[in-house]
Amino acid sequence: MPNKGTHIAAGAGLGALVLGIWDIIDQNQKIQRGEQAELDWGSVAVNSFIGLVIGGAFGVLPDVLEPATNFNHRRFFHSLTFAISAAGGIHQLLTRIENPMVRRLVIVAAVGYGSHLGLDAQTVQGLPLA
């Protein structure tokens, strides 16, 4: 069964990966347009760190909302119903956010939270429907 450390590590790793790669893609496009000479690895490191912190925080959030005090602690915030509802809400939110960095941070938060549900889904208990 995944524990707090596993959830933080998974969310943090995925968050760092997502924002780091996104920054590399952005910079590569600037290089192609002649707006930048080479990759700024410091920028990649900063973005990866931001993704690490946000992804890690949201990776453990379901257990903050529903603490693992017993074997059957998974309720609404660990459910498929919540995951599907949140995905729809996040999609609507993203269409209203103009700042690309804020959109990316919302996506990283969702990836972190989703990593928690993905890990829990692989356990014997799985995820509740509602």
N, CA, C and O of each residue as an XYZ file, in Angstrom:
520
protein
N       0.841     -1.183      0.000
C       0.000      0.000      0.000
C       0.887      1.248      0.000
O       1.824      1.337      0.794
N       0.601      2.212     -0.883
C       1.406      3.435     -0.908
C       1.274      4.210      0.396
O       0.187      4.298      0.969
N       2.376      4.765      0.856
C       2.335      5.573      2.075
C       2.540      7.043      1.733
O       2.656      7.404      0.562
N       2.584      7.884      2.752
C       2.712      9.327      2.551
C       3.936      9.665      1.708
O       3.854     10.480      0.789
N       5.056      9.047      2.015
C       6.282      9.316      1.265
C       6.172      8.932     -0.201
O       6.668      9.642     -1.075
N       5.527      7.815     -0.464
C       5.338      7.365     -1.848
C       4.461      8.351     -2.612
O       4.750      8.687     -3.761
N       3.399      8.807     -1.977
C       2.501      9.762     -2.629
C       3.201     11.092     -2.904
O       3.040     11.669     -3.979
N       3.971     11.572     -1.946
C       4.706     12.823     -2.145
C       5.734     12.654     -3.266
O       5.847     13.507     -4.146
N       6.472     11.562     -3.226
C       7.513     11.338     -4.241
C       6.926     11.225     -5.644
O       7.472     11.790     -6.593
N       5.827     10.505     -5.779
C       5.210     10.346     -7.104
C       4.701     11.688     -7.626
O       4.964     12.048     -8.773
N       3.973     12.425     -6.790
C       3.464     13.731     -7.213
C       4.591     14.697     -7.517
O       4.537     15.432     -8.503
N       5.621     14.698     -6.667
C       6.753     15.600     -6.859
C       7.515     15.259     -8.137
O       7.868     16.147     -8.914
N       7.763     13.982     -8.346
C       8.496     13.574     -9.548
C       7.757     13.925    -10.824
O       8.346     14.446    -11.771
N       6.468     13.638    -10.845
C       5.674     13.963    -12.029
C       5.551     15.473    -12.221
O       5.625     15.961    -13.349
N       5.366     16.211    -11.135
C       5.272     17.667    -11.233
C       6.552     18.277    -11.777
O       6.512     19.150    -12.645
N       7.692     17.816    -11.265
C       8.981     18.316    -11.743
C       9.177     17.981    -13.215
O       9.648     18.812    -13.990
N       8.821     16.784    -13.590
C       8.961     16.350    -14.975
C       8.090     17.192    -15.910
O       8.553     17.648    -16.956
N       6.843     17.392    -15.531
C       5.909     18.134    -16.391
C       6.383     19.572    -16.595
O       6.490     20.026    -17.734
N       6.671     20.299    -15.507
C       7.069     21.695    -15.676
C       8.455     21.827    -16.295
O       8.701     22.759    -17.061
N       9.362     20.912    -15.975
C      10.689     20.951    -16.578
C      10.643     20.749    -18.081
O      11.278     21.489    -18.832
N       9.897     19.755    -18.519
C       9.776     19.486    -19.959
C       9.042     20.627    -20.653
O       9.407     21.018    -21.761
N       8.018     21.155    -20.012
C       7.279     22.277    -20.594
C       8.210     23.462    -20.829
O       8.128     24.125    -21.863
N       9.098     23.728    -19.866
C      10.040     24.833    -20.014
C      11.021     24.564    -21.153
O      11.347     25.472    -21.918
N      11.486     23.343    -21.268
C      12.401     22.996    -22.363
C      11.709     23.200    -23.716
O      12.312     23.728    -24.651
N      10.461     22.787    -23.816
C       9.708     22.967    -25.063
C       9.564     24.451    -25.383
O       9.788     24.865    -26.521
N       9.187     25.259    -24.379
C       9.049     26.706    -24.591
C      10.364     27.321    -25.061
O      10.393     28.093    -26.019
N      11.434     26.974    -24.387
C      12.731     27.527    -24.750
C      13.157     27.079    -26.149
O      13.723     27.865    -26.910
N      12.887     25.828    -26.484
C      13.241     25.330    -27.815
C      12.498     26.110    -28.897
O      13.064     26.409    -29.949
N      11.243     26.436    -28.643
C      10.480     27.239    -29.605
C      11.089     28.624    -29.754
O      11.143     29.158    -30.862
N      11.549     29.212    -28.655
C      12.215     30.516    -28.727
C      13.525     30.420    -29.503
O      13.867     31.323    -30.267
N      14.245     29.342    -29.308
C      15.495     29.135    -30.050
C      15.196     29.023    -31.543
O      15.897     29.612    -32.366
N      14.160     28.269    -31.887
C      13.783     28.103    -33.304
C      13.406     29.437    -33.943
O      13.678     29.663    -35.122
N      12.776     30.321    -33.161
C      12.375     31.640    -33.682
C      13.506     32.658    -33.619
O      13.341     33.791    -34.071
N      14.656     32.269    -33.063
C      15.794     33.182    -32.949
C      15.686     34.156    -31.789
O      16.417     35.145    -31.751
N      14.792     33.900    -30.842
C      14.603     34.793    -29.702
C      15.521     34.444    -28.531
O      15.625     35.200    -27.565
N      16.178     33.300    -28.627
C      17.025     32.817    -27.540
C      18.138     31.996    -28.172
O      17.904     31.269    -29.138
N      19.366     32.111    -27.624
C      20.520     31.444    -28.227
C      20.619     29.968    -27.838
O      20.899     29.121    -28.686
N      20.394     29.664    -26.573
C      20.531     28.278    -26.100
C      19.628     28.037    -24.903
O      19.044     28.967    -24.347
N      19.525     26.770    -24.518
C      18.692     26.424    -23.360
C      19.254     27.040    -22.090
O      20.463     27.013    -21.856
N      18.377     27.590    -21.281
C      18.724     28.127    -19.969
C      18.380     27.044    -18.946
O      17.228     26.907    -18.533
N      19.396     26.280    -18.546
C      19.155     25.158    -17.634
C      18.766     25.627    -16.242
O      18.140     24.883    -15.488
N      19.136     26.866    -15.890
C      18.695     27.420    -14.608
C      17.183     27.581    -14.576
O      16.543     27.302    -13.562
N      16.610     28.035    -15.696
C      15.164     28.162    -15.808
C      14.494     26.798    -15.712
O      13.457     26.651    -15.065
N      15.089     25.810    -16.356
C      14.535     24.447    -16.295
C      14.560     23.945    -14.845
O      13.600     23.333    -14.376
N      15.660     24.211    -14.148
C      15.784     23.776    -12.755
C      14.743     24.460    -11.865
O      14.129     23.812    -11.017
N      14.546     25.763    -12.057
C      13.563     26.505    -11.247
C      12.157     25.971    -11.511
O      11.398     25.717    -10.576
N      11.812     25.803    -12.785
C      10.484     25.291    -13.119
C      10.290     23.872    -12.591
O       9.215     23.527    -12.102
N      11.322     23.063    -12.690
C      11.231     21.699    -12.169
C      11.020     21.710    -10.656
O      10.248     20.913    -10.123
N      11.704     22.610     -9.976
C      11.548     22.708     -8.517
C      10.131     23.140     -8.153
O       9.529     22.594     -7.228
N       9.600     24.121     -8.880
C       8.221     24.562     -8.633
C       7.264     23.393     -8.843
O       6.354     23.178     -8.042
N       7.470     22.639     -9.918
C       6.633     21.470    -10.181
C       6.773     20.417     -9.093
O       5.796     19.769     -8.717
N       7.988     20.249     -8.590
C       8.248     19.290     -7.518
C       7.442     19.644     -6.270
O       6.812     18.776     -5.666
N       7.463     20.910     -5.888
C       6.762     21.349     -4.673
C       5.244     21.222     -4.847
O       4.563     20.665     -3.986
N       4.723     21.733     -5.951
C       3.265     21.693     -6.160
C       2.788     20.260     -6.359
O       1.791     19.852     -5.764
N       3.488     19.497     -7.186
C       3.101     18.111     -7.410
C       3.154     17.287     -6.136
O       2.272     16.465     -5.885
N       4.189     17.504     -5.330
C       4.306     16.773     -4.062
C       3.204     17.135     -3.089
O       2.651     16.263     -2.419
N       2.882     18.420     -3.008
C       1.815     18.860     -2.096
C       0.464     18.283     -2.515
O      -0.297     17.798     -1.678
N       0.176     18.337     -3.803
C      -1.110     17.817     -4.261
C      -1.111     16.289     -4.333
O      -2.175     15.670     -4.348
N       0.067     15.687     -4.378
C       0.154     14.233     -4.363
C      -0.268     13.624     -3.040
O      -0.698     12.471     -2.993
N      -0.151     14.382     -1.980
C      -0.546     13.887     -0.653
C      -1.897     14.465     -0.207
O      -2.430     14.056      0.824
N      -2.446     15.400     -0.964
C      -3.682     16.084     -0.569
C      -4.870     15.163     -0.274
O      -5.583     15.416      0.697
N      -5.119     14.112     -1.055
C      -6.266     13.262     -0.706
C      -6.198     12.697      0.712
O      -7.226     12.559      1.373
N      -4.997     12.372      1.179
C      -4.865     11.844      2.540
C      -4.906     12.947      3.587
O      -5.135     12.664      4.763
N      -4.690     14.190      3.190
C      -4.885     15.316      4.107
C      -6.387     15.552      4.280
O      -6.866     15.808      5.384
N      -7.121     15.460      3.164
C      -8.570     15.658      3.205
C      -9.283     14.489      3.890
O     -10.275     14.685      4.592
N      -8.776     13.286      3.684
C      -9.342     12.068      4.301
C      -8.192     11.255      4.889
O      -7.690     10.326      4.257
N      -7.778     11.613      6.107
C      -6.608     10.956      6.708
C      -6.758      9.434      6.786
O      -7.847      8.901      6.999
N      -5.638      8.770      6.607
C      -5.611      7.302      6.642
C      -5.579      6.828      8.093
O      -4.575      6.293      8.563
N      -6.685      7.031      8.789
C      -6.767      6.624     10.193
C      -7.183      5.167     10.344
O      -6.996      4.564     11.401
N      -7.749      4.608      9.278
C      -8.108      3.193      9.308
C      -8.033      2.619      7.892
O      -7.779      3.340      6.928
N      -8.257      1.329      7.791
C      -8.128      0.610      6.515
C      -9.103      1.120      5.460
O      -8.790      1.079      4.270
N     -10.267      1.596      5.864
C     -11.303      2.044      4.922
C     -11.462      3.563      4.918
O     -12.583      4.070      4.961
N     -10.347      4.289      4.866
C     -10.424      5.746      4.928
C     -10.803      6.386      3.594
O     -11.150      7.566      3.555
N     -10.743      5.643      2.528
C     -10.998      6.226      1.210
C     -12.492      6.463      1.010
O     -13.295      5.530      0.994
N     -12.828      7.706      0.863
C     -14.219      8.100      0.639
C     -14.280      8.988     -0.606
O     -13.671      8.672     -1.628
N     -15.011     10.093     -0.517
C     -15.287     10.927     -1.687
C     -14.030     11.463     -2.371
O     -13.929     11.405     -3.596
N     -13.074     11.982     -1.605
C     -11.891     12.594     -2.213
C     -10.906     11.574     -2.772
O      -9.905     11.949     -3.383
N     -11.179     10.307     -2.571
C     -10.406      9.220     -3.174
C     -11.225      8.495     -4.248
O     -10.799      7.446     -4.731
N     -12.364      9.018     -4.624
C     -13.292      8.268     -5.478
C     -13.152      8.593     -6.961
O     -12.620      9.632     -7.351
N     -13.650      7.667     -7.768
C     -13.699      7.891     -9.216
C     -14.662      9.033     -9.540
O     -14.431      9.794    -10.480
N     -15.733      9.152     -8.768
C     -16.688     10.242     -8.964
C     -15.996     11.595     -8.794
O     -16.183     12.500     -9.607
N     -15.200     11.725     -7.737
C     -14.478     12.979     -7.528
C     -13.479     13.216     -8.651
O     -13.371     14.336     -9.152
N     -12.758     12.199     -9.047
C     -11.751     12.354    -10.113
C     -12.385     12.849    -11.406
O     -11.859     13.753    -12.054
N     -13.504     12.262    -11.778
C     -14.183     12.666    -13.018
C     -14.752     14.072    -12.879
O     -14.643     14.877    -13.804
N     -15.353     14.373    -11.741
C     -15.899     15.716    -11.501
C     -14.790     16.763    -11.504
O     -14.940     17.830    -12.098
N     -13.689     16.457    -10.845
C     -12.565     17.391    -10.790
C     -11.987     17.622    -12.182
O     -11.639     18.751    -12.528
N     -11.883     16.566    -12.981
C     -11.360     16.719    -14.340
C     -12.232     17.669    -15.150
O     -11.717     18.516    -15.880
N     -13.537     17.536    -15.026
C     -14.449     18.441    -15.725
C     -14.316     19.871    -15.226
O     -14.301     20.816    -16.014
N     -14.220     20.017    -13.926
C     -14.056     21.352    -13.344
C     -12.740     21.999    -13.740
O     -12.686     23.195    -14.027
N     -11.685     21.203    -13.753
C     -10.374     21.722    -14.145
C     -10.386     22.135    -15.617
O      -9.810     23.160    -15.982
N     -11.032     21.349    -16.445
C     -11.134     21.708    -17.866
C     -11.832     23.064    -18.018
O     -11.370     23.923    -18.770
N     -12.934     23.249    -17.309
C     -13.650     24.524    -17.372
C     -12.775     25.668    -16.846
O     -12.761     26.756    -17.422
N     -12.058     25.424    -15.768
C     -11.179     26.434    -15.194
C     -10.075     26.820    -16.178
O      -9.776     28.002    -16.347
N      -9.479     25.836    -16.819
C      -8.378     26.112    -17.741
C      -8.808     26.954    -18.932
O      -8.006     27.720    -19.467
N     -10.057     26.825    -19.354
C     -10.530     27.630    -20.483
C     -10.703     29.097    -20.084
O     -10.813     29.962    -20.952
N     -10.729     29.384    -18.783
C     -10.923     30.754    -18.305
C      -9.625     31.424    -17.839
O      -9.605     32.634    -17.613
N      -8.578     30.674    -17.699
C      -7.308     31.233    -17.221
C      -6.479     31.659    -18.434
O      -6.196     30.856    -19.323
N      -6.098     32.936    -18.453
C      -5.334     33.450    -19.583
C      -3.832     33.277    -19.414
O      -3.124     33.085    -20.402
N      -3.334     33.341    -18.198
C      -1.901     33.254    -17.952
C      -1.425     31.815    -18.150
O      -1.877     30.914    -17.444
N      -0.511     31.589    -19.109
C      -0.082     30.209    -19.381
C       0.614     29.536    -18.197
O       0.485     28.324    -18.019
N       1.345     30.299    -17.388
C       2.027     29.689    -16.243
C       1.016     29.242    -15.197
O       1.180     28.184    -14.591
N      -0.022     30.031    -14.980
C      -1.057     29.641    -14.016
C      -1.767     28.385    -14.516
O      -2.070     27.491    -13.726
N      -2.033     28.311    -15.812
C      -2.647     27.092    -16.386
C      -1.757     25.885    -16.126
O      -2.237     24.815    -15.751
N      -0.472     26.065    -16.327
C       0.464     24.947    -16.098
C       0.483     24.519    -14.644
O       0.553     23.325    -14.352
N       0.423     25.469    -13.729
C       0.429     25.133    -12.308
C      -0.830     24.367    -11.922
O      -0.772     23.445    -11.109
N      -1.959     24.740    -12.497
C      -3.205     24.001    -12.255
C      -3.068     22.573    -12.775
O      -3.491     21.624    -12.116
N      -2.481     22.425    -13.949
C      -2.286     21.082    -14.520
C      -1.345     20.259    -13.653
O      -1.596     19.076    -13.425
N      -0.272     20.862    -13.168
C       0.671     20.142    -12.299
C      -0.021     19.719    -11.003
O       0.196     18.608    -10.519
N      -0.852     20.598    -10.438
C      -1.600     20.230     -9.231
C      -2.507     19.034     -9.523
O      -2.600     18.109     -8.716
N      -3.169     19.057    -10.671
C      -4.052     17.944    -11.044
C      -3.259     16.659    -11.261
O      -3.714     15.578    -10.887
N      -2.084     16.771    -11.859
C      -1.238     15.594    -12.075
C      -0.796     15.015    -10.723
O      -0.792     13.799    -10.537
N      -0.428     15.887     -9.791
C      -0.037     15.423     -8.458
C      -1.174     14.699     -7.759
O      -0.983     13.614     -7.208
N      -2.361     15.300     -7.781
C      -3.530     14.676     -7.155
C      -3.852     13.355     -7.859
O      -4.131     12.346     -7.213
N      -3.808     13.382     -9.178
C      -4.090     12.167     -9.960
C      -3.096     11.054     -9.687
O      -3.452      9.876     -9.729
N      -1.843     11.421     -9.406
C      -0.843     10.386     -9.097
C      -1.226      9.638     -7.824
O      -1.009      8.431     -7.716
N      -1.794     10.359     -6.862
C      -2.240      9.722     -5.623
C      -3.344      8.707     -5.925
O      -3.293      7.559     -5.483
N      -4.332      9.155     -6.681
C      -5.443      8.257     -7.004
C      -4.957      7.075     -7.842
O      -5.419      5.949     -7.657
N      -4.033      7.329     -8.755
C      -3.493      6.244     -9.571
C      -2.773      5.195     -8.737
O      -2.931      3.998     -8.976
N      -1.990      5.631     -7.770
C      -1.304      4.677     -6.885
C      -2.297      3.902     -6.032
O      -2.188      2.684     -5.888
N      -3.271      4.621     -5.464
C      -4.268      3.952     -4.630
C      -5.131      2.988     -5.438
O      -5.563      1.962     -4.914
N      -5.382      3.297     -6.684
C      -6.208      2.437     -7.527
C      -5.556      1.072     -7.745
O      -6.237      0.090     -8.039
N      -4.234      1.022     -7.597
C      -3.522     -0.247     -7.823
C      -3.476     -1.143     -6.589
O      -2.920     -2.241     -6.641
N      -4.050     -0.690     -5.490
C      -4.060     -1.508     -4.279
C      -5.259     -2.456     -4.280
O      -6.146     -2.340     -5.126
N      -5.284     -3.381     -3.342
C      -6.389     -4.329     -3.228
C      -7.718     -3.619     -3.025
O      -8.736     -4.024     -3.586
N      -7.709     -2.549     -2.215
C      -8.947     -1.812     -1.952
C      -9.420     -1.017     -3.158
O     -10.619     -0.787     -3.317
N      -8.485     -0.592     -4.012
C      -8.840      0.223     -5.165
C      -9.426      1.550     -4.748
O      -9.164      2.037     -3.648
N     -10.224      2.139     -5.632
C     -10.890      3.418     -5.342
C     -12.390      3.202     -5.290
O     -12.935      2.431     -6.080
N     -13.065      3.879     -4.360
C     -14.529      3.760     -4.333
C     -15.140      4.478     -5.533
O     -14.532      5.390     -6.094
N     -16.325      4.069     -5.916
C     -17.015      4.720     -7.015
C     -17.471      6.113     -6.622
O     -17.341      7.056     -7.402
N     -18.008      6.247     -5.408
C     -18.479      7.559     -4.939
C     -18.067      7.797     -3.507
O     -18.375      8.847     -2.943
